[in-house]
């Protein structure tokens, strides 16, 4: 049988590495990094190799499931759609559109069909009850970036290939290869930084893999990032180190920031941070005096009660030290398609746009504001439980497992059992989908085309890459975008028998008319060879900053050219370049350094700065092999040492009577879990670390490999009422706990 080589973008994390996959018939025989890939240059981590296990996993769903008398049975797609129509429409008719909720998880960010068509389902439902994994880890960064620069995905990125000083807070890019920063082979790039004489400095409550290779590592009390960052900003003003550099004429709000950080002297914050005042000043001085420098923060800076403030102050530091929008500092990607900061900007008004807003509606029970069209995931349980108009009675979940990934999963599991109807679109019968009445299986990543929509807007280098499917789908398996359109049609009362392709044609024509007006017919004709997300992608590429403008620029991009570059590793579009003011979309056309809502919330931090830190707090962690719950079911990733352990500093272990390898009970009020102890001096005293996404011991889930070593669910310890008030993001770190040896 002939051996075939395929080139593929890995969909399993934000690094988006290029893979070379060899197949024989319908079998994967090898997976390695694609040396010619213009973005990742042959780099691969263990997750990429695990695509074979994922594709072949016997637990992966291949047929729709319908729950009959409490038991899931296989069904045809027509039967599944008919069941959804039969049971959902009466609920909407009786209780209104807000009686439905919809939840989407992070795997959808790697699936163009889900990412670009999920919104069609949400709009068809017409509900305010939209939730996503964004409020579990990244919404603070998106909100801060949106308020400062005008769009939710206008995120400033370290120019790692040219910087000489990289300060990393609450992030472990050696394990993640970037988060909200797509940077495959971070380790190689960091070593190159050090080889040219640069410095890598890490601030983290744990000596992570990144901290271990850094030139310096400083422990910090979890949740204290806002105090450290504000004190560094204070130092810049106090020592007259502020210099805006090339963006000086495009920044407003400097004086307001200076006034706002007045209470945060290094001495005032030192005890709360666990970092000396001298060290704080030294960090600020080094940042200001290094011509090419950058500050980057991620999960740890977002998943805390001051997540938006910490995310904002990172960019304030970069701006005030002259490192914003310069090579070697912080730059903005220029994506080939779907980049809102490359479109809709009048030539005579550079940088002017509508900006971002929040609070267009609020959660019914808690009153939490909408952010980026979503409500906080931590509001989901109470919105299901609480009677009254707008109570969620029917729920759609798409590629998500919030019973494990969001705070107080046990409460959410109980709430899901009270729903009148639940539909899940997922590849697994997991801890969340076990509550569903209908499960619609997604396709294997190897059976789907791939183009990253969001990550080129967060990438260390500009590029355009496309992957065709490696294998054909089963004859009866619809494409995921078709499933989204079918579900949208059902909730709109158009019936389950509607033709998804015809719906797509009509909606694309509407989009073309809205975007191109009198030229819509020409755009439709130019893209007629494609359907679904391919057609939208071709339109976005052709109209984008590198595009052929529908034939007006013969050397410009279109989908055919990007597809043709697959074996060559895609199309390299060059290093990041300065983009201010053209990429701004704020109403003022300036970088808004002092958004009023952030200045107001900083007063809350000022009142808290002298408070006492708890004796013992918990933080999460993610391993390169286990950064999402469903990866625990893949043998190649699950093998090796048990990773769901509670890391405890030797001093704390001695104080609490804990033994290495023994079990301990962790408590947060009425919530508790049991976890295996691993004593390690990589932890800061007073801080315990337990990884995210475990707890595979719940009845009804079908994850055989994961169930062999289920681990402890960190999120079962956490309070779903704790959130960053600005972004709605869950507080996952710095939570006070008690810990005792298990009896």
Secondary structure, DSSP 4 states (H G I P E B T S, - for coil): --EEEEEEE--SSTT--EEEEEEETTEEEEEEE-TT-TTTTT---HHHHTHHHHHH-TTS--SEEEEETTEEEEE-HHHHHHHHHHHHHHHHHHH-GGGEEEEE-GGGGG-HHHHHHHHHHHHHHT-S-EEETHHHHTHHHHHHHHHHHSSTT---EE-TTT-SEEEEES--HHHHS-SSSB-S-HHHHHHHHHHTT-EEEEE-SB--HHHHHSSEEE---TT-HHHHHHHHHHHHHHTT----GGGGGGEE-HHHHHHHTTT--HHHHHHHHTS-HHHHHHHHHHHHH-SSEEEEE-HHHHSSTTHHHHHHHHHHHHHHTT-BTSTTSEE----SSS-GGGSS--TTSTTB-----EEEEE-TTT-PEEETTB--GGGHHHHHHS-STT---EEEEES--HHHHSSSHHHHHHHHTT-SEEEEE-SS--TTGGG-SEEEPPPPGGGS-B--SSGGGGBSEEEE--B--SSPPPTT---HHHHHHHHHHHHTTS-TT--HHHHHHHHHHHHHHHHHGGGHHHHHHHTTT--HHHHHHHHHHHHSTTB-GGGTSTTSB-HHHHHHTTTTT-EEEEE----TTTT--BTTSSEETT-HHHHHHHHHHHHHTTSPPPSSEEE----TT-SSGGGGG-HHHH-SS---EEEE-HHHHHHHT--TTSEEEEEETTEEEEEEEEE-TTBPTTEEE--SS-----TT---HHHHHT----GGGGS-TT-B-TTT--B--SSEE-EEEE--
